Amino acid sequence: MPQLIKEEWLHGVVSLLVRLVEAAAAIVIFSGAAVGFVLFVIAAVRGQRTRSFERIRLTLGRFLALGLEFQLGSDLLRTAVAPSWQQIGQLAAVAAIRTALNYFLGREIREEQRQEQLPEAKREQEAGRERASDTLRGPALSGRGEGESHPPPAH
């Protein structure tokens, strides 16, 4: 059967694609680092602490996870044309390491998102209780008339 596409040409095309995907991964990771650094500097200048740093880590983690996915894609492309057993073994090792990193990074991102949402949910729950309490007491019992926001007079 005659070859429609020469293997050397296919290797050249795949090699170019690998370099493009690796460049995309590098750009994504660098962009994430730059965004994270800028956010860190802004938070430090404003004197913000724990909460803003967690958000910065979450943002950086998302960029890193995406960059790792691109890297894994480039590894897969690299072995797409007539891979040797050594290349397959190397791909398996690298893929396992990157997949594990991505898994734990994703788990940490989800945990931080959950931790971030807990205080918000708690604040919303407390605000809901206050509104319900005010509704149950009514304007006469709360000491305020309709539309008034001043405290009741002291006796």
Buried (B, 14 or more C-beta within 10 A) or exposed (E): EEEEEEEEEBEEEBEEBBEEBBEBBEEBBEEBBEBBEEBBEEBEEEEBEEEBBBBBBBBBBBBBBBBBBBBBBBBEBBBEBEEEEEEEEBBEEBBEEBEEBBEEBBEBBEEBEEEBEEEEEEEEEEEEEEEEEEEEEEEEEBEBEEEEEEEEEEE
